[in-house]
């Protein structure tokens, strides 16, 4: 035998590499098929002859190569436990939802602002009833809406806006107020008379309370509707003074007042009124009272003597006020709107134009006047803490 070693089955050891053979050839010299032992397969193969030249030997890859492939595969499986990768999540979806939310907020805010400004689908159309809310203590001043006070400036402004709309055929004043300043009430009354002169009727709808200056405003209107339990009336005027001299003396506070006249510091808290000042205060109150009585007499078409019997400051329920002729009917806001539409000669269902109804924009932005809460508190304080006392009707 030469250097080439031939095994017992006649197979040349150099013809078949030691790395390629995992089994001996079958004794019959036929084709050799090497089964997969789990080491992986090789993509390459070669054809060779067995010793008889009648068979082919398939290269299954070396044991080292198949073991290495197996090791790499196992590492790949450990690094990626899910052999079927999932589709990437839509990362843009949260951003889209945020954008949609912002757009919705903007649209709602614009709708609320336009509603507060009276920009509605019916603006400029015909056959409308304008509704104006008068809520809270009435006085003159520039105060943001929605703070529990109603200023004559805001009320008259809304009345003028309603009258300027050619589609408004009637106005409803929705009142819920304990009264306030006679001067502020007189400003509103004058504006009511101006729109009535243009042929626009004004109807009052009373809520829980419509007393004193609030009734002052109601008296000259075309029709008054109250609820049976509404508190109204309180026709009269009061001037309040506060004497805190005893407290100042106890606290050791002393005043020296230089004044040009004896009554210049009338109503100051550091002293009480003299008898002369009391008589003068009574005369001022009665002067305002007489104007109040005149307004009620003319507006309600009642004799002054009859009004004075009722105008002693007492409060009446809506039912009693109707019996006394101080109101015309009983009902709610929509009854007042229907009555206004009738007086305005509106045929069919009237369109309602809310001039200053509370909305999201008023809560977030305040009134159109732009007054801050701090400014509002200053105006309110000047009214409630008047150094000359408070003249209230």
C-alpha positions in Angstrom: 0.0 0.0 0.0 1.2 3.5 -0.7 1.0 6.5 1.5 -2.7 6.9 0.9 -4.6 5.0 3.5 -7.6 3.1 2.4 -10.1 2.0 5.0 -11.6 -1.5 5.1 -14.5 -0.5 2.9 -12.2 0.7 0.2 -12.7 4.4 0.6 -9.8 6.7 0.0 -9.2 8.9 3.1 -7.8 11.7 1.1 -10.7 11.7 -1.3 -13.0 12.5 1.5 -11.9 15.1 4.0 -12.0 14.3 7.6 -14.0 17.5 8.1 -16.7 16.3 5.7 -17.3 12.8 6.7 -19.6 11.9 9.6 -20.4 8.3 8.6 -18.7 5.5 6.7 -19.9 4.6 3.2 -22.5 1.8 3.2 -21.0 -1.6 2.5 -22.8 -2.1 -0.7 -21.1 1.0 -2.3 -24.4 2.7 -3.0 -25.2 6.4 -2.6 -24.5 7.9 0.7 -27.1 10.1 2.4 -25.9 11.8 5.6 -28.9 12.6 7.8 -29.2 15.9 9.5 -28.0 15.6 13.1 -29.3 19.0 14.2 -26.0 20.8 13.5 -27.5 22.8 10.6 -27.0 22.4 6.9 -24.5 23.8 4.4 -25.6 25.6 1.3 -22.7 24.0 -0.7 -22.3 20.4 -1.8 -20.0 18.5 -4.1 -20.3 15.3 -6.2 -17.7 12.6 -5.8 -17.5 8.9 -6.6 -17.5 6.1 -4.2 -14.8 3.5 -4.6 -17.0 1.6 -7.1 -17.7 4.8 -9.1 -21.4 4.2 -8.9 -22.4 6.6 -6.1 -22.4 10.3 -5.1 -21.4 11.7 -1.8 -23.2 14.8 -0.6 -21.2 17.4 1.4 -23.1 18.2 4.6 -20.6 20.7 5.8 -17.9 20.2 8.4 -18.8 19.4 12.0 -17.1 22.6 13.1 -19.0 24.7 10.6 -22.4 23.3 11.5 -21.7 23.7 15.2 -20.7 27.3 14.6 -23.9 27.9 12.6 -25.9 26.4 15.4 -24.2 28.6 18.0 -24.9 31.7 16.0 -28.5 30.7 15.5 -29.0 30.1 19.2 -27.5 33.5 20.0 -29.8 35.2 17.4 -32.8 33.4 19.0 -31.8 34.6 22.5 -31.4 38.2 21.3 -34.7 38.2 19.5 -37.2 36.0 21.4 -39.9 36.8 18.9 -38.9 35.5 15.6 -41.8 37.2 13.9 -41.1 41.0 14.4 -44.2 43.1 15.1 -45.2 46.1 13.0 -43.9 49.4 14.4 -46.5 51.2 16.4 -47.9 54.4 15.0 -45.9 56.9 17.0 -47.7 59.9 15.3 -51.0 58.9 16.8 -50.6 60.8 20.2 -49.5 63.9 18.4 -52.5 63.7 16.1 -54.8 63.4 19.2 -53.2 66.5 20.8 -53.7 68.5 17.6 -57.3 67.5 17.4 -57.9 68.4 21.0 -56.3 71.8 20.5 -58.4 72.5 17.4 -61.6 71.5 19.3 -60.7 73.9 22.2 -60.1 76.7 19.7 -63.4 76.1 17.9 -65.4 75.9 21.1 -63.7 79.1 22.4 -64.5 81.0 19.1 -68.1 79.8 19.2 -68.4 81.0 22.9 -66.8 84.4 22.1 -69.0 84.9 19.1 -72.1 83.9 21.1 -71.1 86.5 23.8 -70.7 89.1 21.2 -74.0 88.4 19.7 -72.6 86.9 16.5 -75.1 84.3 15.7 -76.8 82.8 12.7 -79.8 85.1 13.2 -77.8 88.3 13.5 -79.2 90.9 11.1 -82.3 88.9 10.4 -85.8 90.2 11.2 -88.2 89.3 14.0 -86.0 89.0 17.0 -86.4 89.6 20.7 -83.3 90.8 22.5 -82.8 89.6 26.1 -80.7 91.7 28.5 -79.8 90.4 32.0 -79.7 92.8 34.9 -78.3 90.8 37.9 -76.9 92.1 41.2 -76.7 95.5 42.8 -77.1 98.3 40.4 -74.7 101.3 40.3 -72.8 103.3 37.8 -69.2 102.4 36.9 -67.1 100.3 34.6 -67.1 96.9 36.2 -66.5 93.5 34.6 -69.6 91.5 34.1 -70.4 88.5 36.2 -69.2 89.8 39.6 -72.7 90.1 41.2 -73.1 93.8 40.2 -74.9 95.4 37.3 -73.7 98.8 36.1 -75.8 101.3 34.3 -73.1 101.6 31.6 -73.3 98.0 30.6 -77.1 97.9 30.8 -77.6 101.0 28.6 -74.9 99.8 26.2 -76.7 96.5 25.6 -80.0 98.4 25.2 -78.5 100.6 22.6 -76.9 97.7 20.7 -80.3 95.9 20.7 -82.1 99.0 19.4 -79.4 99.4 16.7 -80.2 96.0 15.3 -83.0 96.4 12.7 -84.1 92.8 13.3 -84.9 93.4 17.0 -88.6 94.1 17.4 -88.8 94.0 21.2 -86.5 93.9 24.3 -86.8 91.8 27.5 -85.0 92.9 30.7 -84.4 89.8 32.8 -84.0 91.3 36.3 -82.7 89.7 39.5 -81.5 92.5 41.7 -82.1 94.0 45.2 -81.7 97.6 43.8 -78.9 100.0 44.2 -78.2 103.6 43.2 -81.1 105.9 42.2 -78.8 107.7 39.8 -77.8 104.5 38.0 -81.5 103.5 37.8 -82.4 106.9 36.3 -79.7 106.4 33.6 -81.3 103.0 32.6 -84.8 104.5 32.6 -83.8 107.2 30.2 -82.4 104.7 27.8 -85.5 102.6 28.0 -87.6 105.6 27.1 -85.4 106.3 24.1 -86.0 102.8 22.6 -89.7 103.1 23.3 -89.8 106.3 21.4 -88.4 104.3 18.4 -91.4 101.9 18.6 -89.5 99.1 20.4 -91.5 97.7 23.3 -89.7 96.7 26.5 -90.9 93.9 28.8 -89.6 93.0 32.2 -89.2 89.4 33.5 -88.6 89.4 37.2 -86.6 86.5 38.8 -86.1 86.0 42.5 -85.8 89.7 43.4 -86.7 93.0 41.7 -86.9 95.6 44.5 -86.1 99.2 45.0 -84.0 100.5 42.1 -84.7 97.3 40.2 -88.4 98.2 40.4 -87.5 101.8 39.5 -86.2 100.4 36.2 -89.2 98.2 35.7 -91.9 100.8 36.2 -91.7 102.6 32.9 -91.6 99.5 30.7 -94.5 98.3 28.6 -95.2 95.1 30.5 -94.0 93.5 33.7 -94.1 89.7 34.4 -93.2 88.3 37.8 -93.2 84.9 39.3 -95.8 84.3 42.1 -93.0 84.2 44.7 -90.9 87.0 43.3 -90.0 89.7 45.9 -90.6 93.1 44.4 -91.7 96.6 45.4 -89.7 98.2 48.2 -90.5 101.6 46.6 -88.5 104.1 48.5 -85.1 105.7 49.2 -82.7 105.3 52.1 -79.5 107.2 53.0 -77.2 105.3 55.3 -74.7 107.0 57.6 -72.2 105.3 60.0 -71.0 106.9 63.2 -67.8 105.2 64.5 -66.6 108.0 66.8 -67.0 105.8 70.0 -64.7 103.1 68.4 -62.2 105.7 67.4 -62.2 107.2 70.9 -61.7 103.8 72.5 -58.8 103.2 70.1 -57.2 106.5 70.9 -57.8 107.9 67.4 -58.5 111.7 67.2 -59.3 113.9 64.2 -58.9 117.5 63.4 -61.0 118.5 60.4 -60.4 121.7 58.5 -63.5 122.4 56.4 -64.9 125.3 54.4 -68.5 124.7 55.6 -70.3 123.1 58.5 -71.7 120.3 56.4 -68.6 119.5 54.3 -67.8 116.5 56.4 -71.4 115.4 56.8 -71.6 111.7 56.9 -68.0 111.1 58.0 -67.5 108.1 60.3 -65.6 110.1 62.9 -68.8 111.9 64.1 -72.5 111.7 64.1 -74.9 114.1 62.3 -76.1 117.3 63.8 -79.8 118.0 63.9 -79.5 120.4 61.0 -77.7 117.7 59.0 -80.4 115.2 59.8 -83.1 117.5 58.5 -81.1 118.1 55.4 -80.5 114.4 54.8 -84.2 113.8 55.1 -84.9 116.5 52.5 -82.5 114.9 50.0 -84.1 111.4 50.6 -87.6 112.8 50.0 -86.5 114.6 46.8 -85.2 111.3 45.4 -88.3 109.5 46.7 -90.6 111.9 44.9 -88.9 111.2 41.6 -89.3 107.5 42.3 -93.0 107.9 43.0 -93.4 110.0 39.9 -91.8 107.3 37.7 -94.0 104.6 39.2 -97.1 106.7 38.8 -96.4 107.6 35.2 -95.2 104.2 34.2 -97.9 102.2 35.9 -100.6 104.8 35.1 -101.5 105.1 38.8 -102.5 108.2 40.8 -99.6 109.5 42.9 -101.7 109.2 46.0 -102.3 105.5 45.3 -98.6 104.9 44.7 -97.6 106.7 47.9 -99.9 104.3 49.9 -97.8 101.4 48.5 -94.5 103.2 48.5 -93.5 102.9 52.2 -90.6 100.6 51.5 -92.4 97.3 52.0 -91.8 94.2 49.8 -94.6 92.4 47.9 -94.8 88.9 46.4 -95.4 88.7 42.7 -99.0 87.5 43.4 -99.7 90.5 45.7 -97.9 92.9 43.4 -100.2 91.9 40.5 -103.3 92.4 42.7 -102.0 95.9 43.6 -101.3 96.8 40.0 -97.5 96.9 40.3 -97.0 94.1 37.8 -99.1 93.0 34.9 -98.9 89.2 34.8 -97.3 86.1 36.3 -95.0 83.8 34.4 -91.4 83.0 33.6 -88.8 84.4 31.2 -90.3 82.7 28.1 -93.7 84.0 28.9 -92.1 87.5 28.9 -90.4 86.7 25.6 -93.7 85.6 24.1 -95.4 88.8 25.4 -92.6 90.9 23.9 -93.0 89.2 20.6 -96.7 89.9 20.7 -96.1 93.6 21.5 -93.4 93.8 18.8 -95.8 92.3 16.3 -93.7 89.3 15.5 -95.5 86.5 13.8 -94.6 83.0 14.6 -91.8 81.8 16.9 -89.5 84.7 17.7 -85.8 84.4 17.5 -84.0 85.2 20.7 -80.9 87.4 20.8 -79.1 87.1 24.2 -77.1 90.3 24.5 -75.1 89.5 27.7 -75.8 86.0 28.7 -73.1 84.3 30.8 -70.8 82.2 28.6 -67.4 80.5 28.6 -65.7 83.5 27.2 -67.0 85.8 29.9 -65.8 83.5 32.6 -62.3 83.2 31.0 -61.9 86.7 29.5 -64.3 88.9 31.6 -66.6 91.5 30.1 -65.9 93.4 26.9 -65.1 96.5 28.9 -61.8 95.0 29.8 -62.0 95.9 33.5 -59.9 93.8 35.8 -61.2 92.3 39.1 -59.0 94.7 41.0 -60.6 97.7 39.2 -64.0 96.2 39.9 -63.4 95.9 43.6 -62.3 99.5 43.7 -65.5 100.7 42.1 -67.6 98.5 44.3 -65.7 99.7 47.4 -66.3 103.3 46.4 -70.0 102.6 46.2 -70.3 100.6 49.4 -67.9 102.8 51.5 -69.0 106.2 50.3 -67.7 108.8 52.8 -71.0 110.7 52.4 -73.1 107.7 53.2 -75.1 105.5 50.7 -78.2 106.8 49.0 -80.0 103.7 48.0 -83.3 103.0 46.3 
